[in-house]
Amino acid sequence: MRTREVPDHIFEKLIGALICESAAAMLAQRTRGATPHAGEAFGRVLAWLWESTAGPDDVLTYVADLVAQVRYHAPGADASVPLDDILSGVRRAATAMSPGERAAMLACLRADLPAYL
């Protein structure tokens, strides 16, 4: 796999677009009554962030951004979407992580995410 260096200001644009896309997908799924899923791409990025030197702090920040998009900023946003529904969608997306790492990430999110919201 090829690796590229990306300046922070470019990475922030890329991750922001991914978060917006994931939020829109989750809102569309909710409208159809489907089980929420943040998307394979979002899950792979979270797995990479969790395993990289960025670690939990960046994962918390980006999942908090996803919550904000789903609840307040994305077209069709719905402030009544429970945090558990969003985290369920994140868990379903994080298939690139081992079960143990996924559980650790979700425990971290459940414990620390409310302070970001």
C-alpha positions in Angstrom: 0.0 0.0 0.0 1.3 3.4 -0.9 1.6 6.0 1.9 1.4 9.8 1.4 2.2 12.7 3.6 -0.7 15.1 3.8 -0.5 18.6 5.3 -2.8 19.1 8.3 -5.0 21.6 6.5 -5.6 19.2 3.7 -6.2 16.3 6.1 -8.8 18.4 7.9 -10.7 19.0 4.6 -10.6 15.3 3.8 -11.8 14.2 7.2 -14.5 16.9 7.2 -15.9 15.7 3.9 -15.9 12.1 5.2 -17.7 13.1 8.3 -20.3 15.0 6.3 -20.8 12.1 4.0 -21.1 9.6 6.9 -23.7 11.8 8.6 -25.8 12.2 5.5 -25.7 8.4 5.0 -26.7 7.8 8.6 -29.6 10.3 8.4 -30.8 8.7 5.1 -30.7 5.2 6.8 -32.7 6.6 9.7 -35.3 8.0 7.3 -35.7 4.5 5.7 -35.8 2.8 9.1 -32.5 1.0 8.4 -29.9 0.1 11.0 -27.4 3.0 11.3 -24.0 2.5 9.8 -21.4 5.2 9.6 -19.8 3.6 6.5 -16.8 1.4 5.8 -14.7 4.4 4.9 -15.4 6.1 8.2 -14.7 2.9 10.0 -11.3 2.4 8.3 -10.3 5.9 9.0 -11.2 5.5 12.7 -9.2 2.3 12.9 -6.2 4.0 11.3 -6.5 6.9 13.7 -6.9 4.7 16.7 -3.9 2.7 15.9 -1.7 5.6 14.8 0.0 8.1 17.0 -3.1 10.3 16.9 -5.0 7.8 19.0 -8.1 8.4 21.1 -8.0 12.2 21.1 -8.5 12.5 17.4 -11.1 9.7 17.3 -13.1 11.5 20.0 -12.9 14.8 18.1 -14.0 13.3 14.8 -16.8 11.2 16.3 -18.0 14.3 18.2 -18.0 16.1 14.8 -20.1 13.2 13.4 -22.6 13.6 16.2 -22.8 17.4 15.6 -23.4 16.8 11.9 -26.1 14.2 12.5 -27.9 16.2 15.1 -27.5 19.8 14.0 -25.6 20.6 10.8 -26.2 18.1 8.0 -29.2 18.6 5.7 -32.1 16.8 7.5 -30.3 16.9 10.8 -32.3 15.6 13.8 -31.4 16.7 17.3 -33.4 13.8 18.7 -31.0 11.1 17.4 -29.7 9.3 20.5 -26.0 9.1 21.0 -26.4 5.3 21.3 -27.7 5.1 17.8 -24.8 7.0 16.5 -22.3 4.9 18.4 -24.0 1.8 17.2 -23.4 3.1 13.6 -19.8 3.7 14.4 -19.4 0.2 15.9 -20.9 -1.3 12.8 -18.5 0.7 10.6 -15.4 -0.2 12.6 -15.0 -3.7 11.1 -11.4 -3.0 10.2 -10.6 -3.1 13.9 -10.1 -6.3 16.0 -13.0 -6.9 18.4 -10.9 -6.0 21.4 -9.7 -2.7 19.8 -13.3 -1.9 18.7 -14.5 -2.5 22.3 -11.8 -0.3 23.7 -12.6 2.5 21.3 -16.3 2.3 22.1 -15.6 2.3 25.8 -13.5 5.4 25.4 -16.2 7.1 23.3 -18.9 6.3 25.8 -16.8 7.6 28.7 -15.3 10.7 27.1 -17.6 11.8 24.3 -20.2 13.5 26.4 -17.6 16.1 27.4 -17.1 17.0 23.7 -20.8 17.5 23.1 
